[in-house]
Amino acid sequence: MTTDQAVELKRLQAALVLAQKRAAEALRTYGTPLAGKLLQRAEAEAAKVVKIKQQIEALTL
């Protein structure tokens, strides 16, 4: 692994932690049904987590 790849891996790992926190927060509805805009936000945040995980996997292969 090159230095650039190692730096990118560290960046992605940090971004993954933040994306997971945002996804968890999006699921906290505080009693409001998870529908409409709330559901769209939760799905979007979850998709970001998946995308980052795929990038990490591609980088580490």
C-alpha positions as CSV (number, residue, x, y, z in Angstrom):
1,M,0.0,0.0,0.0
2,T,1.4,3.4,-1.0
3,T,1.5,6.4,1.3
4,D,-1.3,8.0,-0.8
5,Q,-3.5,4.9,-0.3
6,A,-2.8,4.8,3.4
7,V,-3.8,8.5,3.7
8,E,-7.0,7.8,1.7
9,L,-7.8,4.8,3.9
10,K,-7.4,6.9,7.1
11,R,-9.7,9.6,5.5
12,L,-12.3,7.0,4.6
13,Q,-12.2,5.4,8.0
14,A,-12.8,8.8,9.6
15,A,-15.6,9.6,7.1
16,L,-17.2,6.2,7.9
17,V,-17.4,6.9,11.6
18,L,-19.1,10.3,10.9
19,A,-21.5,8.7,8.3
20,Q,-22.5,6.0,10.7
21,K,-23.2,8.7,13.4
22,R,-25.3,10.7,10.9
23,A,-27.2,7.5,9.9
24,A,-27.9,6.6,13.5
25,E,-29.2,10.2,14.1
26,A,-31.4,10.0,11.1
27,L,-33.1,6.9,12.6
28,R,-33.9,8.7,15.8
29,T,-37.4,10.0,15.1
30,Y,-38.3,10.8,18.7
31,G,-41.8,9.3,18.3
32,T,-42.4,10.6,14.8
33,P,-43.2,7.8,12.3
34,L,-40.2,7.1,9.9
35,A,-41.9,8.2,6.7
36,G,-41.6,10.9,4.0
37,K,-38.5,13.1,4.4
38,L,-37.3,11.3,7.5
39,L,-37.3,8.0,5.7
40,Q,-35.5,9.6,2.7
41,R,-32.9,11.1,4.9
42,A,-32.3,7.8,6.7
43,E,-32.0,5.9,3.4
44,A,-29.6,8.6,2.1
45,E,-27.4,8.4,5.1
46,A,-27.4,4.6,5.0
47,A,-26.4,4.7,1.3
48,K,-23.4,6.9,2.2
49,V,-22.2,4.4,4.8
50,V,-22.5,1.6,2.2
51,K,-20.6,3.7,-0.4
52,I,-17.8,4.5,2.0
53,K,-17.5,0.8,3.1
54,Q,-17.2,-0.2,-0.6
55,Q,-14.5,2.4,-1.1
56,I,-12.6,1.0,1.9
57,E,-13.0,-2.5,0.6
58,A,-11.8,-1.6,-2.9
59,L,-8.8,0.2,-1.4
60,T,-7.8,-2.7,0.9
61,L,-8.0,-5.5,-1.8
